[in-house]
């Protein structure tokens, strides 16, 4: 039976954190590509570097503030991201059914997921690990390059480039699927809520184990 009931998926603290990620990582990705290929004049490259640094500072402050002010959310997100089961392997075997939906217009059976599907968990792991590496390596390369051995600078530079490339590629997939799953996209950007029916279809384990359980406890 269809219902118009809405449930909260993304609290305000998560949405604010996401807004700041958008404002910082998109400029970081664009300026990072420019800095890597160096297609502009010297003055333009200097300006690009300044924008890259400012965006990096915004990203760092956003991450630190969220870590300190919403530590419980960080712990919960990390726990969900790194919880692996047989369903995750089965999900990747069919890629969540997205190729069939998008290319063939048909649905296939997909293993039941929690709040995040297996692809989102992989992206989350890359954000947690890659984001930490980017922040720490970027800080070191910007503030202390002359205090480190040349080999260490080269290693940090390679790590910074590698994880920046990984996260930038993931960003394109994340944006595409975010717009494709428009209700979830609106929830992250606007009010944090998604239709109950969609949640039950896309994240049945989350609805059954957490949403319904919470409702029963309240009653």
C-alpha beads as a LAMMPS data file, in Angstrom:
LAMMPS data file: protein, C-alpha beads

219 atoms
218 bonds

1 atom types
1 bond types

-500.0 500.0 xlo xhi
-500.0 500.0 ylo yhi
-500.0 500.0 zlo zhi

Masses

1 110.0

Atoms # bond

1 1 1 0.000 0.000 0.000
2 1 1 1.332 3.401 -1.013
3 1 1 1.741 6.078 1.654
4 1 1 2.744 9.743 1.548
5 1 1 4.538 9.441 4.890
6 1 1 7.994 11.056 4.996
7 1 1 10.900 10.012 7.212
8 1 1 14.061 11.879 8.161
9 1 1 17.188 10.470 6.508
10 1 1 19.603 13.414 6.649
11 1 1 19.559 15.547 9.854
12 1 1 20.389 19.262 9.679
13 1 1 23.987 18.743 10.876
14 1 1 24.602 16.306 8.008
15 1 1 23.071 18.684 5.470
16 1 1 25.156 21.652 6.653
17 1 1 28.296 19.497 6.477
18 1 1 27.297 18.470 2.949
19 1 1 26.697 22.091 1.887
20 1 1 30.218 23.008 2.993
21 1 1 31.637 19.972 1.198
22 1 1 29.990 21.169 -2.008
23 1 1 31.346 24.694 -1.567
24 1 1 34.874 23.435 -0.873
25 1 1 35.442 20.196 -2.781
26 1 1 34.099 21.347 -6.155
27 1 1 36.574 24.282 -6.300
28 1 1 39.295 21.944 -5.002
29 1 1 38.607 19.430 -7.772
30 1 1 38.565 22.055 -10.535
31 1 1 41.639 23.927 -9.333
32 1 1 43.418 20.630 -8.631
33 1 1 43.008 19.557 -12.252
34 1 1 44.272 22.961 -13.419
35 1 1 47.279 22.785 -11.076
36 1 1 48.115 19.282 -12.315
37 1 1 48.027 20.085 -16.051
38 1 1 49.224 23.742 -15.735
39 1 1 47.442 25.098 -18.860
40 1 1 47.327 28.747 -17.738
41 1 1 49.729 31.650 -17.438
42 1 1 51.947 32.027 -14.378
43 1 1 49.726 34.689 -12.788
44 1 1 46.601 32.623 -13.442
45 1 1 48.280 29.557 -11.945
46 1 1 49.174 31.545 -8.825
47 1 1 45.561 32.657 -8.484
48 1 1 44.436 29.046 -8.967
49 1 1 46.775 27.944 -6.183
50 1 1 45.372 30.597 -3.832
51 1 1 41.806 29.455 -4.566
52 1 1 42.892 25.843 -4.008
53 1 1 44.406 26.706 -0.630
54 1 1 41.359 28.707 0.530
55 1 1 39.008 25.899 -0.506
56 1 1 41.282 23.438 1.302
57 1 1 41.088 25.499 4.482
58 1 1 37.272 25.608 4.228
59 1 1 37.162 21.819 3.747
60 1 1 39.477 21.260 6.705
61 1 1 37.494 23.549 9.019
62 1 1 34.259 21.876 7.930
63 1 1 35.649 18.405 8.651
64 1 1 37.115 19.376 12.027
65 1 1 33.953 21.208 13.106
66 1 1 31.731 18.294 12.148
67 1 1 34.056 15.815 13.890
68 1 1 33.935 17.820 17.122
69 1 1 30.289 18.909 17.083
70 1 1 28.688 15.738 15.689
71 1 1 31.083 13.041 16.856
72 1 1 28.236 10.573 17.368
73 1 1 27.268 10.991 13.713
74 1 1 30.868 10.403 12.630
75 1 1 31.035 7.188 14.674
76 1 1 27.689 5.975 13.323
77 1 1 28.626 6.797 9.718
78 1 1 31.974 5.020 10.103
79 1 1 30.295 1.970 11.620
80 1 1 27.767 1.779 8.794
81 1 1 30.388 2.380 6.122
82 1 1 32.702 -0.399 7.245
83 1 1 30.011 -2.967 8.087
84 1 1 30.483 -5.588 5.365
85 1 1 28.236 -8.586 4.725
86 1 1 27.521 -11.148 2.017
87 1 1 24.800 -8.816 0.730
88 1 1 27.456 -6.271 -0.218
89 1 1 29.217 -8.792 -2.455
90 1 1 25.890 -9.741 -4.052
91 1 1 25.060 -6.032 -4.517
92 1 1 28.300 -5.404 -6.405
93 1 1 27.703 -8.474 -8.584
94 1 1 24.664 -6.697 -10.047
95 1 1 25.893 -3.141 -9.305
96 1 1 22.744 -2.505 -7.323
97 1 1 20.615 -3.076 -10.422
98 1 1 21.422 0.427 -11.690
99 1 1 22.741 -0.586 -15.148
100 1 1 19.544 -2.547 -15.754
101 1 1 17.348 0.323 -14.540
102 1 1 19.182 3.061 -16.420
103 1 1 20.067 1.256 -19.654
104 1 1 17.263 -1.309 -20.016
105 1 1 14.482 0.262 -17.964
106 1 1 13.824 -2.838 -15.893
107 1 1 14.197 -3.845 -12.256
108 1 1 16.060 -6.916 -11.065
109 1 1 16.234 -8.419 -7.551
110 1 1 18.777 -6.580 -5.380
111 1 1 20.014 -7.722 -1.958
112 1 1 18.361 -5.766 0.899
113 1 1 20.420 -2.823 2.091
114 1 1 20.701 -0.748 5.243
115 1 1 20.673 3.060 5.303
116 1 1 23.535 3.085 2.762
117 1 1 23.856 0.680 -0.131
118 1 1 27.162 -1.024 -0.919
119 1 1 28.211 1.608 -3.465
120 1 1 27.528 4.394 -0.992
121 1 1 29.556 2.516 1.625
122 1 1 32.485 2.238 -0.785
123 1 1 32.224 5.957 -1.531
124 1 1 31.996 6.684 2.197
125 1 1 35.151 4.682 2.871
126 1 1 36.971 6.601 0.138
127 1 1 35.766 9.911 1.604
128 1 1 36.854 8.979 5.127
129 1 1 40.273 7.610 4.131
130 1 1 40.945 9.777 1.087
131 1 1 39.635 12.942 2.710
132 1 1 41.877 12.445 5.736
133 1 1 44.907 11.855 3.513
134 1 1 44.079 14.896 1.374
135 1 1 43.688 17.194 4.377
136 1 1 46.870 16.043 6.142
137 1 1 49.038 15.868 3.016
138 1 1 47.687 19.178 1.718
139 1 1 48.431 20.875 5.041
140 1 1 51.970 19.478 5.102
141 1 1 52.687 20.391 1.475
142 1 1 51.356 23.914 1.963
143 1 1 52.781 24.777 5.400
144 1 1 55.905 22.652 5.866
145 1 1 57.414 21.667 2.493
146 1 1 60.844 23.108 3.341
147 1 1 60.984 21.276 6.682
148 1 1 60.568 17.803 5.175
149 1 1 63.015 15.595 3.227
150 1 1 62.578 15.773 -0.533
151 1 1 61.501 12.134 -0.649
152 1 1 58.747 12.763 1.891
153 1 1 57.479 15.733 -0.098
154 1 1 57.389 13.624 -3.259
155 1 1 55.539 10.815 -1.464
156 1 1 52.958 13.183 0.015
157 1 1 52.511 14.809 -3.380
158 1 1 51.855 11.421 -4.997
159 1 1 49.389 10.412 -2.275
160 1 1 47.625 13.763 -2.554
161 1 1 47.282 13.405 -6.331
162 1 1 46.155 9.766 -6.156
163 1 1 43.400 10.284 -3.604
164 1 1 42.303 13.532 -5.253
165 1 1 41.875 11.632 -8.524
166 1 1 39.929 8.824 -6.838
167 1 1 37.556 11.203 -5.052
168 1 1 37.062 13.359 -8.159
169 1 1 36.108 10.304 -10.240
170 1 1 33.766 9.138 -7.485
171 1 1 32.266 12.636 -7.410
172 1 1 30.988 12.316 -10.988
173 1 1 29.298 8.995 -10.188
174 1 1 27.945 10.409 -6.920
175 1 1 26.440 13.445 -8.666
176 1 1 24.899 11.377 -11.468
177 1 1 23.287 8.827 -9.148
178 1 1 22.304 11.580 -6.716
179 1 1 20.290 13.324 -9.440
180 1 1 18.956 9.972 -10.711
181 1 1 17.680 9.193 -7.190
182 1 1 16.062 12.618 -7.028
183 1 1 14.110 12.169 -3.789
184 1 1 17.331 11.409 -1.911
185 1 1 19.039 14.315 -3.691
186 1 1 16.260 16.696 -2.574
187 1 1 16.467 15.304 0.947
188 1 1 20.196 16.028 1.216
189 1 1 19.823 19.526 -0.219
190 1 1 16.466 20.682 1.186
191 1 1 14.642 19.160 4.163
192 1 1 16.394 15.853 4.863
193 1 1 13.244 13.768 4.347
194 1 1 12.466 10.998 1.859
195 1 1 9.213 9.144 1.155
196 1 1 8.686 6.144 3.429
197 1 1 7.881 3.916 0.429
198 1 1 11.178 4.777 -1.259
199 1 1 13.117 4.160 1.941
200 1 1 11.405 0.798 2.354
201 1 1 12.322 -0.156 -1.209
202 1 1 15.900 1.160 -1.284
203 1 1 16.907 0.622 2.369
204 1 1 14.606 -2.070 3.798
205 1 1 16.998 -3.186 6.539
206 1 1 17.338 0.387 7.797
207 1 1 13.545 0.829 7.865
208 1 1 12.897 -2.511 9.558
209 1 1 15.719 -2.422 12.117
210 1 1 15.890 1.289 12.955
211 1 1 12.895 3.318 11.766
212 1 1 10.175 0.838 12.747
213 1 1 12.000 -0.119 15.918
214 1 1 12.195 3.535 16.992
215 1 1 8.490 4.017 16.251
216 1 1 7.592 0.987 18.338
217 1 1 9.695 2.232 21.237
218 1 1 7.912 5.586 21.134
219 1 1 4.576 3.840 21.265

Bonds

1 1 1 2
2 1 2 3
3 1 3 4
4 1 4 5
5 1 5 6
6 1 6 7
7 1 7 8
8 1 8 9
9 1 9 10
10 1 10 11
11 1 11 12
12 1 12 13
13 1 13 14
14 1 14 15
15 1 15 16
16 1 16 17
17 1 17 18
18 1 18 19
19 1 19 20
20 1 20 21
21 1 21 22
22 1 22 23
23 1 23 24
24 1 24 25
25 1 25 26
26 1 26 27
27 1 27 28
28 1 28 29
29 1 29 30
30 1 30 31
31 1 31 32
32 1 32 33
33 1 33 34
34 1 34 35
35 1 35 36
36 1 36 37
37 1 37 38
38 1 38 39
39 1 39 40
40 1 40 41
41 1 41 42
42 1 42 43
43 1 43 44
44 1 44 45
45 1 45 46
46 1 46 47
47 1 47 48
48 1 48 49
49 1 49 50
50 1 50 51
51 1 51 52
52 1 52 53
53 1 53 54
54 1 54 55
55 1 55 56
56 1 56 57
57 1 57 58
58 1 58 59
59 1 59 60
60 1 60 61
61 1 61 62
62 1 62 63
63 1 63 64
64 1 64 65
65 1 65 66
66 1 66 67
67 1 67 68
68 1 68 69
69 1 69 70
70 1 70 71
71 1 71 72
72 1 72 73
73 1 73 74
74 1 74 75
75 1 75 76
76 1 76 77
77 1 77 78
78 1 78 79
79 1 79 80
80 1 80 81
81 1 81 82
82 1 82 83
83 1 83 84
84 1 84 85
85 1 85 86
86 1 86 87
87 1 87 88
88 1 88 89
89 1 89 90
90 1 90 91
91 1 91 92
92 1 92 93
93 1 93 94
94 1 94 95
95 1 95 96
96 1 96 97
97 1 97 98
98 1 98 99
99 1 99 100
100 1 100 101
101 1 101 102
102 1 102 103
103 1 103 104
104 1 104 105
105 1 105 106
106 1 106 107
107 1 107 108
108 1 108 109
109 1 109 110
110 1 110 111
111 1 111 112
112 1 112 113
113 1 113 114
114 1 114 115
115 1 115 116
116 1 116 117
117 1 117 118
118 1 118 119
119 1 119 120
120 1 120 121
121 1 121 122
122 1 122 123
123 1 123 124
124 1 124 125
125 1 125 126
126 1 126 127
127 1 127 128
128 1 128 129
129 1 129 130
130 1 130 131
131 1 131 132
132 1 132 133
133 1 133 134
134 1 134 135
135 1 135 136
136 1 136 137
137 1 137 138
138 1 138 139
139 1 139 140
140 1 140 141
141 1 141 142
142 1 142 143
143 1 143 144
144 1 144 145
145 1 145 146
146 1 146 147
147 1 147 148
148 1 148 149
149 1 149 150
150 1 150 151
151 1 151 152
152 1 152 153
153 1 153 154
154 1 154 155
155 1 155 156
156 1 156 157
157 1 157 158
158 1 158 159
159 1 159 160
160 1 160 161
161 1 161 162
162 1 162 163
163 1 163 164
164 1 164 165
165 1 165 166
166 1 166 167
167 1 167 168
168 1 168 169
169 1 169 170
170 1 170 171
171 1 171 172
172 1 172 173
173 1 173 174
174 1 174 175
175 1 175 176
176 1 176 177
177 1 177 178
178 1 178 179
179 1 179 180
180 1 180 181
181 1 181 182
182 1 182 183
183 1 183 184
184 1 184 185
185 1 185 186
186 1 186 187
187 1 187 188
188 1 188 189
189 1 189 190
190 1 190 191
191 1 191 192
192 1 192 193
193 1 193 194
194 1 194 195
195 1 195 196
196 1 196 197
197 1 197 198
198 1 198 199
199 1 199 200
200 1 200 201
201 1 201 202
202 1 202 203
203 1 203 204
204 1 204 205
205 1 205 206
206 1 206 207
207 1 207 208
208 1 208 209
209 1 209 210
210 1 210 211
211 1 211 212
212 1 212 213
213 1 213 214
214 1 214 215
215 1 215 216
216 1 216 217
217 1 217 218
218 1 218 219
